[in-house]
Amino acid sequence: MTDQPELFAAVDSLLAAVDGGAVLPCPAERARLREAAGLTQAAIAQALGARVPSVQAWEAGRAEPKGERLQAYRRLLEGLAARFPAPAPAPAPDVPTGSSATQTQTLPPDAATGTAAATMDQHILQRTTSRPGTTAGPSPAVRRPAAKRATPTPTAPGTDPRFANGPLAVVDVEDGQASAYCVGGLVLDVPAKSIPALVDWTLTEAKLGQPKLAGPGKDADPLIVLTEAACERYGLPLHLSEEERLSGRLPEGHKVIKQLARADWQLTRRGFGPWARIYRPARGSERACVQLCIPSWQALDTRHWGEAGQLPPAELARVLGVYATRVMTPRGSTAVTGLELMTALHPPTRASAPDADGKRHSEHNPGSLGRDPVDPAPCEAPDGHPLLAGLPRFHRRTPAEALVEEAYDWSRPLTDTECLQRHLVGIDVNMAFAAGANGAIVGLGAPTHVKNPVFDPKLPGSWLVDLSHVDLSRVKTGKEWQRLEAGMLPSPFTPKGTHPDGPAWYATPTVAYALELGYDVTPLEAYVRYDNGRYLDAWYNRLRDAYVETMADLGVPADLTPQDFLAAMDGYRQRDPQLAIVASAIKATVKGGLGKLRERPRGEGWKPGQPWRALARPTWRPDIRAAVISRTRINMHRKIVKHAAFTGQYPVAILSDCAVYAADGPSPLDFLPYRDGKPLPGGWRLGVSPGMVKHEGTQTTLWGEGLREQYGQELNLARYIKDGQVTSKDDGE
């Protein structure tokens, strides 16, 4: 009796004989099938042992797979076709000439991979719509630049019908017609001729926005991005003047601001700038607010968004749409969005249980920072804070007066043995500060001052303690004491790596590490926070997932061997430059969001001792920032110690999340102690996940010695290991 696999193989052979080999569906159908299944091009490439650009070429009709890969691709497409048959074409309705109810469709220009587009494409393509004044309903006109009519389909399961067209749109104008480019390739007709009309259209017809991220939170307001052509249409300058750029807004007398005022729309305190928020006061739970983003006004910082602001509208919608779907709809800069994400995941208030009259009221949401700001401890306050107004004007605070938890900036001279090695190899920790936030117990409320406290490693706060007795040449790793070379390691207690010489203020993770290394601690005083929790866990998880998913779409999944990971990281940005922009923006969201926790005054006519605007936020929390940076620095030191104890190798320079080692070869694998593909437990590990490391760059040892001869032995080589360039002497000081 013939078994089932043999029968299937025989059928496959017959089919191949009938069709002359492996005839594939047309390129457009290949893309449709993949998107219908919610598969990414990276997933297809990985399954078939191909590269993402190859899959893109197959779907664009520029190339065809060959050999066994052709047969496998054909089998995949046939299986998908059986599960996701093409919809039958609907009869064309009788539409009067000139009506805007006609909608046309083409496949999106390689819509955002993964859930960012595959899901969106299924529910935003085909909606029979009309402009206001026609009988087809309030939905906006939908256009696809082709000659094929779209088939009306229901909203995809699990999609909020209020936001059926995605979180945002890029508005552009061509040949007098304004169009809104949405996620997944959808294009809407925009009838609005003014900014007030555009806001009305966005809120009443466009079906843009994003559901809330947490139970008691608020839905994300729709984001409208205006191209230069759209700015011209709506009476806005293409670029801000120097005066407007410095103030960050248009002058109050600008005609567009007057138009908004006449239509009863208001602007937030930031005014009409690169990220403008236009709203009317909420009525009950109903919000009426639209966010504008104007790239030509430098809304998209090139340090974080690359050339996104120069992309065509559909491609810009893809980049921002992927970011919005995986992180959240941008609320401003990546730093602002990072901070807003914390609040969106832990809203400050929630509805109470019904009272005796059956009414609910707003109450504190447990686990959040609440809605009222709290003062820091005096040692946590940065210079110029109102708490320090009594200090002499030019007083320089000592470590016993000020908490200084910052990232590493440390280097040392090379030893004679290291000088004989040919290369300097830099490794960089992926999303190091996100990894530092993961699992961090941070204060949720105000600090309590305690004299002569007993140290508790689970109690977040700031501690005045003398750690000068910790001897780094003899430390514990686990249960065993280790002997290390004196002077070869930075101190874990100071950003510059210098040894402390007396009492100083430290965040809880730093003091806890002294205990971990085997030394007792006796704090003199502390500011502790008894109301505490893992406030940043949800924030970390969302940003981690966003980064890992985006990197997988770029051909760098999380399950690669060390060798395959290094190969996959080589040139990953070129595989999909748009998704590479998203990855960069996600990383900037982490660093920027944490930086905003201790935002300093900026151009507000501020004087030391006076409050500044950021202090009014409940998310102005320098103690939380200090705890995360402390954990990040300690995580790095712990791996350095593990590596040194096992291999006898020490870093020659560290800058923030980058460490440089001398090695005989140019690869991280030339000094990382992998055995049978497994890393040293507790040491450095190559991989894409936060906390793992990637190759930052390699230069020759002669290069490093030459720079130090030119700029001084204090030059931190980790700053320049990536490309080897020092642009000026100031850069090296």
C-alpha positions as CSV (number, residue, x, y, z in Angstrom):
1,M,0.0,0.0,0.0
2,T,1.4,3.4,-1.0
3,D,1.9,5.8,1.9
4,Q,0.6,9.4,1.9
5,P,3.9,11.2,1.3
6,E,4.6,9.1,-1.8
7,L,1.1,9.9,-3.1
8,F,1.6,13.6,-2.6
9,A,5.0,13.4,-4.3
10,A,3.4,11.6,-7.2
11,V,0.7,14.3,-7.5
12,D,3.3,17.0,-7.4
13,S,5.1,15.3,-10.2
14,L,1.9,15.1,-12.3
15,L,1.2,18.8,-11.7
16,A,4.7,19.7,-12.7
17,A,4.4,17.7,-15.9
18,V,1.1,19.3,-16.8
19,D,2.2,22.9,-16.3
20,G,5.7,22.4,-17.7
21,G,7.5,22.9,-14.4
22,A,6.5,25.4,-11.8
23,V,4.4,28.2,-13.3
24,L,3.9,30.9,-10.6
25,P,1.0,33.3,-10.1
26,C,1.5,36.8,-11.5
27,P,3.7,39.1,-9.3
28,A,0.7,41.0,-7.9
29,E,-1.0,37.8,-6.8
30,R,2.2,36.7,-5.0
31,A,2.2,39.8,-2.9
32,R,-1.6,39.6,-2.3
33,L,-1.3,36.0,-1.0
34,R,1.6,36.9,1.3
35,E,-0.3,39.9,2.7
36,A,-3.5,38.0,3.1
37,A,-1.7,35.5,5.3
38,G,-0.1,38.2,7.4
39,L,3.4,37.0,6.4
40,T,6.4,39.3,6.0
41,Q,8.9,39.2,3.2
42,A,11.5,38.3,5.8
43,A,9.5,35.3,6.9
44,I,9.2,34.1,3.3
45,A,12.9,34.6,2.7
46,Q,13.9,32.8,5.9
47,A,11.6,29.8,5.0
48,L,13.0,29.5,1.5
49,G,16.6,30.2,2.4
50,A,16.6,33.4,0.3
51,R,17.3,37.1,0.9
52,V,14.6,39.7,1.5
53,P,15.6,41.6,-1.7
54,S,15.0,38.4,-3.7
55,V,11.5,38.0,-2.4
56,Q,10.9,41.7,-3.2
57,A,12.1,41.1,-6.7
58,W,9.8,38.1,-7.1
59,E,6.8,40.1,-6.0
60,A,7.7,43.0,-8.3
61,G,8.3,40.7,-11.3
62,R,11.9,41.7,-11.7
63,A,13.2,38.2,-11.1
64,E,12.1,34.6,-10.6
65,P,13.3,31.9,-8.2
66,K,15.1,28.9,-9.7
67,G,15.6,25.2,-9.0
68,E,14.4,23.8,-5.7
69,R,13.5,27.2,-4.4
70,L,11.1,27.7,-7.4
71,Q,9.3,24.5,-6.5
72,A,9.1,25.4,-2.9
73,Y,7.9,28.9,-3.6
74,R,5.2,27.5,-5.9
75,R,4.1,25.0,-3.3
76,L,3.8,27.9,-0.7
77,L,1.8,30.1,-3.0
78,E,-0.6,27.2,-3.9
79,G,-1.2,26.5,-0.2
80,L,-1.9,30.2,0.4
81,A,-4.2,30.4,-2.6
82,A,-6.2,27.5,-1.2
83,R,-6.6,29.4,2.1
84,F,-7.0,32.9,0.8
85,P,-8.8,32.7,-2.6
86,A,-9.0,35.9,-4.6
87,P,-12.3,37.7,-4.1
88,A,-14.7,37.5,-7.0
89,P,-15.0,40.8,-8.8
90,A,-18.1,42.8,-7.9
91,P,-20.3,44.2,-10.7
92,A,-19.4,47.8,-11.3
93,P,-22.1,50.1,-9.9
94,D,-23.7,52.8,-12.0
95,V,-21.8,55.9,-10.9
96,P,-22.7,59.3,-12.3
97,T,-19.9,61.0,-14.1
98,G,-17.8,63.1,-11.8
99,S,-18.9,61.3,-8.6
100,S,-16.2,60.7,-6.1
101,A,-17.7,57.3,-5.2
102,T,-15.3,55.6,-7.7
103,Q,-12.3,53.9,-6.0
104,T,-9.4,52.3,-7.8
105,Q,-6.8,49.9,-6.4
106,T,-3.3,48.7,-7.0
107,L,-1.2,46.7,-4.6
108,P,0.6,48.9,-2.1
109,P,4.2,49.8,-2.9
110,D,5.6,47.0,-0.7
111,A,3.4,47.9,2.3
112,A,4.9,47.8,5.7
113,T,5.9,44.3,6.6
114,G,4.4,42.3,9.5
115,T,1.3,43.3,11.4
116,A,2.0,47.0,10.4
117,A,0.7,46.4,6.9
118,A,-0.6,42.9,6.4
119,T,-3.3,43.5,8.9
120,M,-4.0,47.0,7.9
121,D,-4.2,46.2,4.2
122,Q,-7.0,43.7,4.8
123,H,-9.3,46.2,6.3
124,I,-8.6,49.6,4.7
125,L,-8.5,48.9,1.0
126,Q,-12.0,48.6,-0.1
127,R,-14.8,50.8,1.3
128,T,-17.5,52.2,-1.0
129,T,-17.3,55.9,-0.2
130,S,-18.2,59.3,-1.3
131,R,-17.4,62.9,-0.5
132,P,-19.8,64.9,1.7
133,G,-22.9,65.8,-0.1
134,T,-23.3,62.4,-1.9
135,T,-25.5,59.5,-0.7
136,A,-22.8,56.9,-0.1
137,G,-22.2,57.9,3.5
138,P,-19.7,59.8,5.5
139,S,-16.6,57.8,4.7
140,P,-13.9,59.6,2.6
141,A,-13.2,58.8,-1.1
142,V,-10.6,56.1,-1.5
143,R,-8.2,56.0,-4.4
144,R,-5.6,53.6,-5.7
145,P,-3.6,54.8,-8.7
146,A,-4.7,52.1,-11.2
147,A,-7.7,51.2,-13.5
148,K,-9.2,48.4,-11.3
149,R,-12.2,48.9,-9.2
150,A,-11.9,47.8,-5.6
151,T,-14.3,45.3,-4.1
152,P,-16.0,46.4,-0.9
153,T,-15.0,44.3,2.1
154,P,-15.8,44.4,5.8
155,T,-13.4,45.6,8.4
156,A,-10.9,43.0,9.4
157,P,-11.7,41.1,12.6
158,G,-10.3,42.8,15.7
159,T,-10.0,46.2,14.0
160,D,-11.6,49.2,15.6
161,P,-14.0,50.5,12.9
162,R,-13.5,54.1,14.2
163,F,-9.9,53.8,13.0
164,A,-10.4,51.7,10.0
165,N,-7.9,53.7,7.9
166,G,-5.0,53.5,10.3
167,P,-3.3,55.8,12.7
168,L,-2.1,58.5,10.4
169,A,-2.0,60.0,6.9
170,V,0.5,62.0,4.8
171,V,-1.4,64.7,2.9
172,D,0.1,65.8,-0.4
173,V,-1.2,67.8,-3.3
174,E,-0.7,67.0,-7.0
175,D,-2.4,68.7,-10.0
176,G,-4.7,70.5,-7.6
177,Q,-6.0,67.4,-5.9
178,A,-5.2,66.8,-2.2
179,S,-4.6,63.2,-1.2
180,A,-4.1,61.4,2.1
181,Y,-1.6,58.5,1.9
182,C,-2.4,56.0,4.7
183,V,-0.8,52.8,6.0
184,G,-0.9,49.9,3.6
185,G,-1.0,52.0,0.4
186,L,-4.5,53.4,0.9
187,V,-5.1,56.8,-0.7
188,L,-8.0,59.1,0.3
189,D,-9.4,62.1,-1.5
190,V,-9.1,65.2,0.8
191,P,-11.8,67.8,0.0
192,A,-10.6,70.3,2.6
193,K,-9.3,73.7,1.4
194,S,-8.1,75.1,4.8
195,I,-6.5,73.9,8.0
196,P,-9.8,74.2,10.0
197,A,-11.6,72.2,7.3
198,L,-8.7,69.6,7.2
199,V,-9.1,69.2,11.0
200,D,-12.9,68.7,10.6
201,W,-12.4,66.2,7.8
202,T,-9.9,64.2,9.8
203,L,-12.2,63.9,12.8
204,T,-15.5,63.3,11.0
205,E,-14.6,61.4,7.9
206,A,-11.1,60.1,7.7
207,K,-11.4,57.2,10.2
208,L,-7.9,57.8,11.5
209,G,-6.6,57.1,15.0
210,Q,-5.3,54.3,17.2
211,P,-7.0,52.5,20.1
212,K,-5.7,53.1,23.6
213,L,-2.7,50.9,24.7
214,A,-4.0,50.3,28.3
215,G,-7.5,49.9,29.9
216,P,-8.0,53.3,31.5
217,G,-6.1,55.2,28.8
218,K,-7.1,57.3,25.9
219,D,-7.2,56.6,22.2
220,A,-4.4,58.1,20.2
221,D,-5.4,61.2,18.3
222,P,-5.1,61.0,14.5
223,L,-1.8,62.3,13.0
224,I,-1.8,64.3,9.8
225,V,1.6,64.9,8.1
226,L,1.8,67.8,5.7
227,T,4.1,67.8,2.7
228,E,5.5,71.0,1.3
229,A,2.8,71.0,-1.4
230,A,0.2,70.6,1.3
231,C,1.7,73.5,3.3
232,E,1.4,75.7,0.2
233,R,-2.3,74.6,-0.3
234,Y,-3.2,75.4,3.3
235,G,-1.4,78.8,3.5
236,L,1.5,77.6,5.6
237,P,5.2,78.6,4.9
238,L,7.3,75.8,3.3
239,H,10.0,76.5,5.9
240,L,10.1,78.4,9.2
241,S,12.1,81.7,9.3
242,E,15.1,81.8,11.6
243,E,13.0,83.7,14.2
244,E,10.2,81.2,13.9
245,R,12.6,78.3,14.1
246,L,14.1,79.6,17.4
247,S,10.7,80.2,18.9
248,G,9.5,76.8,17.6
249,R,6.2,78.2,16.2
250,L,4.4,80.6,13.9
251,P,3.6,84.1,15.2
252,E,0.3,84.5,16.9
253,G,-0.9,86.8,14.2
254,H,-0.5,84.3,11.3
255,K,-3.6,83.9,9.1
256,V,-3.9,80.2,9.7
257,I,-3.9,80.7,13.5
258,K,-6.7,83.3,13.0
259,Q,-8.6,80.8,10.8
260,L,-8.5,78.3,13.6
261,A,-9.6,80.8,16.2
262,R,-12.6,81.8,14.1
263,A,-13.6,78.1,13.8
264,D,-13.3,77.7,17.7
265,W,-10.2,75.5,17.4
266,Q,-7.4,75.9,20.0
267,L,-3.6,75.2,20.1
268,T,-1.7,73.8,23.0
269,R,1.0,75.9,24.7
270,R,3.6,74.8,22.2
271,G,1.7,76.8,19.5
272,F,1.6,76.1,15.8
273,G,5.0,74.5,15.3
274,P,6.5,71.4,13.7
275,W,4.3,69.3,15.9
276,A,1.1,71.2,16.4
277,R,-1.9,69.9,18.4
278,I,-5.3,71.4,17.4
279,Y,-8.2,70.7,19.7
280,R,-11.5,71.7,21.2
281,P,-12.1,71.1,24.9
282,A,-13.3,67.6,25.6
283,R,-17.0,67.0,26.2
284,G,-17.3,64.1,28.6
285,S,-15.2,61.2,27.2
286,E,-15.3,62.6,23.6
287,R,-12.0,64.1,22.4
288,A,-11.6,66.4,19.4
289,C,-7.9,66.7,18.7
290,V,-5.7,66.3,15.7
291,Q,-1.9,66.2,15.7
292,L,0.0,67.8,12.8
293,C,3.5,66.9,11.7
294,I,5.4,69.2,9.2
295,P,8.6,67.6,8.0
296,S,9.8,70.7,6.1
297,W,9.8,72.5,9.5
298,Q,12.3,69.9,10.8
299,A,9.7,67.9,12.7
300,L,11.5,64.6,11.9
301,D,15.0,65.0,13.3
302,T,17.5,63.5,10.8
303,R,19.6,62.1,13.7
304,H,16.7,59.7,14.5
305,W,14.6,59.7,11.3
306,G,17.3,59.8,8.7
307,E,16.0,61.0,5.4
308,A,12.3,60.1,6.2
309,G,11.3,63.7,5.7
310,Q,12.4,63.6,2.1
311,L,10.5,60.4,1.2
312,P,7.6,60.4,-1.2
313,P,4.2,60.5,0.6
314,A,3.4,56.8,0.3
315,E,6.8,55.8,1.6
316,L,6.7,58.3,4.5
317,A,3.3,56.9,5.4
318,R,4.8,53.4,5.5
319,V,7.7,54.4,7.8
320,L,5.5,56.4,10.2
321,G,2.8,53.8,10.0
322,V,5.1,50.9,11.0
323,Y,6.4,53.0,13.9
324,A,2.9,53.9,15.0
325,T,1.7,50.4,14.9
326,R,4.6,48.9,16.7
327,V,5.4,51.7,19.2
328,M,2.6,54.3,19.2
329,T,1.4,57.2,17.0
330,P,4.2,59.9,17.2
331,R,3.3,62.7,19.6
332,G,6.4,64.8,18.7
333,S,10.0,64.0,18.7
334,T,11.1,60.5,19.5
335,A,12.0,61.7,23.0
336,V,8.5,63.1,23.5
337,T,6.9,59.9,22.1
338,G,9.1,57.8,24.4
339,L,7.8,59.7,27.5
340,E,4.2,59.7,26.2
341,L,4.4,55.9,25.8
342,M,5.1,55.6,29.5
343,T,2.0,57.5,30.3
344,A,-0.1,55.7,27.7
345,L,0.8,52.3,29.2
346,H,0.2,53.5,32.8
347,P,-2.5,56.2,32.6
348,P,-2.5,58.3,35.8
349,T,-6.2,57.9,36.6
350,R,-9.0,55.4,36.2
351,A,-12.7,55.3,36.8
352,S,-13.7,54.3,40.3
353,A,-16.2,51.7,41.3
354,P,-19.8,53.2,41.4
355,D,-20.6,55.1,44.6
356,A,-23.8,54.9,46.6
357,D,-25.5,57.0,43.9
358,G,-24.2,54.7,41.1
359,K,-21.8,57.4,39.9
360,R,-18.2,56.9,39.0
361,H,-15.3,59.4,39.5
362,S,-11.7,59.7,38.6
363,E,-9.2,58.1,41.0
364,H,-5.5,57.3,41.0
365,N,-4.5,54.4,38.8
366,P,-2.3,52.0,40.9
367,G,1.1,51.5,39.4
368,S,1.1,54.9,37.6
369,L,2.9,58.1,38.5
370,G,-0.4,59.9,39.1
371,R,-1.3,63.2,37.7
372,D,0.5,65.5,40.2
373,P,4.3,66.2,40.0
374,V,6.5,65.4,43.0
375,D,9.7,67.1,44.1
376,P,12.9,65.1,43.9
377,A,15.3,64.6,46.8
378,P,17.7,67.5,47.0
379,C,20.6,65.3,46.0
380,E,18.6,64.2,42.9
381,A,17.8,67.7,41.8
382,P,20.0,69.1,38.9
383,D,21.8,72.3,39.3
384,G,19.5,75.3,39.1
385,H,16.5,73.5,40.5
386,P,14.3,75.6,42.9
387,L,15.2,73.2,45.8
388,L,18.8,74.4,45.5
389,A,18.0,78.1,45.4
390,G,19.7,78.6,48.7
391,L,23.2,77.5,47.5
392,P,25.8,80.1,46.7
393,R,25.7,81.2,43.1
394,F,28.9,79.5,41.9
395,H,28.9,76.6,44.3
396,R,30.0,73.3,42.7
397,R,28.3,70.4,44.4
398,T,30.5,67.5,45.6
399,P,29.6,63.7,45.2
400,A,28.4,63.9,48.8
401,E,25.9,66.6,47.8
402,A,24.7,65.5,44.3
403,L,23.6,62.1,42.8
404,V,25.6,61.6,39.6
405,E,24.4,58.4,37.8
406,E,25.6,58.6,34.2
407,A,26.8,56.2,31.5
408,Y,30.4,55.3,31.1
409,D,33.1,57.5,29.5
410,W,36.3,55.7,30.4
411,S,39.5,54.6,28.7
412,R,43.0,53.4,29.7
413,P,46.4,53.0,28.0
414,L,47.1,49.8,26.1
415,T,49.4,47.3,27.8
416,D,52.5,46.1,25.9
417,T,50.7,42.8,25.2
418,E,47.7,44.6,23.8
419,C,49.9,46.8,21.6
420,L,51.2,43.6,19.9
421,Q,47.7,42.5,19.0
422,R,46.7,43.7,15.5
423,H,43.1,45.0,16.1
424,L,40.8,47.0,18.3
425,V,37.3,45.6,18.1
426,G,34.2,47.4,19.4
427,I,31.0,45.7,20.6
428,D,27.8,47.6,21.2
429,V,25.0,46.6,23.5
430,N,21.6,46.5,21.7
431,M,19.2,49.0,23.3
432,A,21.3,49.0,26.5
433,F,19.1,51.5,28.3
434,A,16.0,49.6,27.5
435,A,17.6,46.5,29.0
436,G,18.5,48.6,32.0
437,A,14.8,49.5,32.4
438,N,13.7,45.9,32.2
439,G,12.7,44.7,35.7
440,A,13.8,48.0,37.4
441,I,12.0,48.7,40.6
442,V,11.5,52.5,40.7
443,G,9.7,54.9,42.9
444,L,6.2,55.9,42.1
445,G,5.7,58.7,44.6
446,A,7.7,61.3,46.7
447,P,10.9,60.3,48.6
448,T,11.1,59.8,52.4
449,H,14.3,61.0,54.1
450,V,15.9,58.4,56.4
451,K,19.0,58.8,58.7
452,N,21.4,55.8,59.2
453,P,19.2,53.4,57.2
454,V,19.8,49.7,56.7
455,F,20.4,49.2,53.0
456,D,17.6,47.3,51.2
457,P,18.5,46.4,47.6
458,K,14.8,46.1,46.7
459,L,14.0,49.6,48.0
460,P,14.4,52.3,45.3
461,G,16.0,55.6,46.2
462,S,19.3,57.5,46.7
463,W,21.8,56.5,49.3
464,L,24.7,58.4,50.8
465,V,27.4,55.7,51.4
466,D,31.2,55.3,51.3
467,L,32.2,52.7,48.6
468,S,35.9,53.5,48.6
469,H,36.7,50.2,50.4
470,V,35.6,48.1,47.4
471,D,38.7,46.4,46.0
472,L,38.2,45.5,42.3
473,S,41.3,43.3,42.3
474,R,39.3,40.9,44.5
475,V,35.6,40.5,43.8
476,K,32.9,37.9,43.9
477,T,31.3,36.4,40.8
478,G,28.5,34.3,42.0
479,K,29.7,32.4,45.0
480,E,33.4,32.5,44.2
481,W,36.0,35.1,44.8
482,Q,38.1,36.2,41.7
483,R,41.5,37.8,41.4
484,L,41.6,40.5,38.7
485,E,44.4,42.8,37.6
486,A,44.5,46.1,39.4
487,G,43.9,49.2,37.3
488,M,42.6,47.3,34.3
489,L,38.9,47.8,35.1
490,P,36.8,51.0,35.5
491,S,35.1,51.5,38.8
492,P,31.4,50.5,38.6
493,F,30.5,53.4,40.9
494,T,31.5,56.5,38.8
495,P,30.8,57.4,35.1
496,K,34.5,58.2,34.5
497,G,35.5,54.9,36.1
498,T,37.6,56.6,38.8
499,H,37.7,55.1,42.3
500,P,35.5,56.9,44.8
501,D,37.4,58.5,47.7
502,G,34.7,59.0,50.2
503,P,30.9,59.1,50.8
504,A,28.8,59.9,47.7
505,W,25.2,59.6,46.6
506,Y,24.3,56.5,44.6
507,A,21.1,55.0,43.2
508,T,19.9,51.6,44.7
509,P,21.3,49.4,41.9
510,T,24.8,50.8,42.3
511,V,24.9,50.2,46.1
512,A,23.4,46.7,45.5
513,Y,26.3,45.9,43.1
514,A,28.8,46.6,45.9
515,L,27.1,43.9,47.9
516,E,27.1,41.6,44.9
517,L,30.9,42.0,44.6
518,G,31.2,40.8,48.2
519,Y,31.5,44.0,50.2
520,D,29.4,45.4,53.1
521,V,27.8,48.8,52.8
522,T,26.7,51.2,55.6
523,P,24.7,54.2,54.3
524,L,24.8,57.4,56.3
525,E,21.4,58.6,55.0
526,A,18.9,58.0,52.2
527,Y,15.9,59.3,50.3
528,V,13.8,56.2,49.7
529,R,10.5,55.5,48.0
530,Y,8.2,53.1,49.8
531,D,5.6,53.4,47.0
532,N,7.3,51.7,44.2
533,G,6.9,49.2,41.4
534,R,8.1,48.0,38.0
535,Y,6.7,51.0,36.2
536,L,8.9,50.6,33.1
537,D,8.3,46.9,32.3
538,A,5.4,47.4,29.9
539,W,7.3,50.2,28.2
540,Y,10.4,48.0,27.8
541,N,8.3,45.1,26.5
542,R,6.6,47.2,23.8
543,L,9.8,48.8,22.6
544,R,11.7,45.5,22.7
545,D,9.0,43.8,20.6
546,A,9.0,46.7,18.2
547,Y,12.7,46.5,17.7
548,V,13.0,42.8,17.5
549,E,10.2,42.5,15.0
550,T,11.6,45.3,12.8
551,M,15.1,43.7,12.8
552,A,13.5,40.4,11.8
553,D,11.9,42.1,8.9
554,L,15.3,43.4,8.0
555,G,16.7,39.8,7.9
556,V,18.1,39.7,11.4
557,P,15.8,37.3,13.4
558,A,16.5,36.5,17.1
559,D,17.4,32.8,16.7
560,L,20.6,33.1,14.6
561,T,24.0,31.5,15.5
562,P,26.8,34.0,16.3
563,Q,28.3,33.7,12.9
564,D,25.0,34.0,11.1
565,F,24.1,37.0,13.2
566,L,27.3,38.9,12.3
567,A,26.7,38.1,8.6
568,A,23.0,39.2,8.8
569,M,23.9,42.5,10.5
570,D,26.4,43.2,7.6
571,G,24.5,45.7,5.4
572,Y,21.1,45.1,7.0
573,R,20.1,48.8,6.5
574,Q,20.4,48.4,2.7
575,R,17.9,45.6,2.6
576,D,15.0,47.9,3.4
577,P,16.2,51.5,4.1
578,Q,12.7,52.5,5.2
579,L,12.5,49.8,7.9
580,A,16.0,50.7,8.9
581,I,14.7,54.2,9.6
582,V,12.1,52.7,11.9
583,A,14.7,50.7,13.8
584,S,16.7,53.8,14.3
585,A,13.7,55.7,15.5
586,I,12.8,52.9,18.0
587,K,16.3,53.1,19.6
588,A,16.0,56.9,19.8
589,T,12.6,56.6,21.5
590,V,14.3,54.6,24.3
591,K,17.2,57.0,24.9
592,G,15.1,60.1,24.4
593,G,12.2,59.0,26.6
594,L,14.6,58.3,29.5
595,G,16.3,61.7,28.9
596,K,13.0,63.5,29.2
597,L,12.7,62.2,32.7
598,R,15.2,64.9,33.7
599,E,14.5,67.5,31.0
600,R,16.4,70.7,31.6
601,P,15.1,74.3,30.8
602,R,15.4,75.3,27.2
603,G,15.2,78.9,25.9
604,E,12.4,79.9,28.3
605,G,14.1,83.0,29.8
606,W,14.9,80.8,32.7
607,K,17.2,81.8,35.6
608,P,18.8,79.4,38.2
609,G,16.5,78.8,41.1
610,Q,13.3,79.3,39.1
611,P,11.0,76.5,38.0
612,W,10.8,75.5,34.4
613,R,8.0,74.0,32.3
614,A,9.0,70.4,32.6
615,L,8.8,70.4,36.4
616,A,5.0,70.5,36.1
617,R,4.9,67.0,34.7
618,P,4.4,63.9,36.9
619,T,6.9,62.3,34.5
620,W,9.7,64.7,35.4
621,R,11.5,62.1,37.5
622,P,15.3,62.3,37.7
623,D,15.3,59.4,40.2
624,I,13.8,57.0,37.7
625,R,16.3,58.1,35.0
626,A,19.2,57.6,37.5
627,A,18.0,54.1,38.5
628,V,17.9,53.0,34.8
629,I,21.3,54.5,34.0
630,S,22.8,52.9,37.1
631,R,21.4,49.5,36.1
632,T,22.7,49.9,32.6
633,R,26.2,50.8,33.8
634,I,26.2,48.0,36.3
635,N,25.0,45.4,33.7
636,M,28.0,46.4,31.6
637,H,30.4,46.1,34.4
638,R,29.1,42.7,35.4
639,K,29.7,41.4,31.9
640,I,33.2,42.9,31.9
641,V,34.1,41.2,35.2
642,K,32.8,37.8,34.0
643,H,34.7,38.1,30.7
644,A,37.9,39.2,32.5
645,A,37.7,36.4,35.1
646,F,37.3,33.8,32.4
647,T,39.6,35.0,29.7
648,G,42.0,37.5,31.3
649,Q,41.0,40.1,28.7
650,Y,40.0,43.7,29.8
651,P,38.4,46.5,27.8
652,V,40.6,49.4,26.7
653,A,37.8,51.9,26.4
654,I,34.1,52.1,27.2
655,L,31.7,54.8,26.0
656,S,28.1,54.4,27.1
657,D,27.0,51.1,25.6
658,C,30.2,50.4,23.5
659,A,33.2,48.5,24.8
660,V,36.5,48.1,22.9
661,Y,38.9,45.1,23.3
662,A,42.3,44.4,21.7
663,A,42.2,41.2,19.6
664,D,44.4,39.3,17.1
665,G,41.5,39.2,14.6
666,P,38.9,41.8,13.4
667,S,35.8,40.0,14.5
668,P,34.1,39.9,18.0
669,L,34.4,36.1,17.7
670,D,38.2,36.6,17.9
671,F,37.9,37.5,21.6
672,L,34.5,36.4,22.8
673,P,34.7,32.9,24.4
674,Y,32.1,30.9,22.5
675,R,32.1,27.2,22.9
676,D,30.0,25.0,20.6
677,G,28.0,28.2,19.7
678,K,27.3,28.9,23.4
679,P,28.5,32.1,25.1
680,L,30.1,32.5,28.5
681,P,27.3,32.4,31.1
682,G,26.7,36.0,32.3
683,G,29.2,37.4,29.8
684,W,28.9,39.1,26.4
685,R,26.5,37.4,24.0
686,L,26.0,38.2,20.3
687,G,22.4,38.7,19.2
688,V,19.7,41.1,18.3
689,S,17.7,41.2,21.6
690,P,18.2,44.1,24.0
691,G,21.2,43.5,26.3
692,M,23.0,41.3,23.7
693,V,25.8,42.8,21.6
694,K,26.6,43.5,18.0
695,H,29.8,44.4,16.2
696,E,30.3,48.2,16.4
697,G,33.5,48.5,14.4
698,T,37.1,47.4,14.0
699,Q,40.2,49.5,13.6
700,T,43.9,48.6,13.8
701,T,45.9,48.9,17.0
702,L,48.3,51.3,15.1
703,W,45.2,53.5,14.4
704,G,44.5,53.7,18.1
705,E,48.0,54.4,19.1
706,G,48.3,57.0,16.4
707,L,45.2,58.9,17.5
708,R,46.4,58.9,21.1
709,E,49.8,60.2,20.1
710,Q,48.1,63.0,18.3
711,Y,45.3,63.9,20.7
712,G,46.5,62.5,24.0
713,Q,46.3,59.3,26.0
714,E,42.9,60.4,27.4
715,L,41.2,60.0,24.0
716,N,38.3,57.6,24.3
717,L,38.8,55.2,21.4
718,A,35.3,53.8,21.8
719,R,34.0,57.1,20.5
720,Y,35.6,56.6,17.1
721,I,35.8,52.8,16.7
722,K,32.8,52.7,14.3
723,D,34.3,54.5,11.3
724,G,37.7,55.6,12.6
725,Q,37.2,59.3,11.9
726,V,38.1,62.1,14.3
727,T,36.8,65.2,12.6
728,S,38.7,67.8,14.8
729,K,40.9,68.1,17.9
730,D,37.9,69.1,19.9
731,D,36.2,65.8,19.1
732,G,39.1,64.0,20.7
733,E,39.1,66.0,24.0
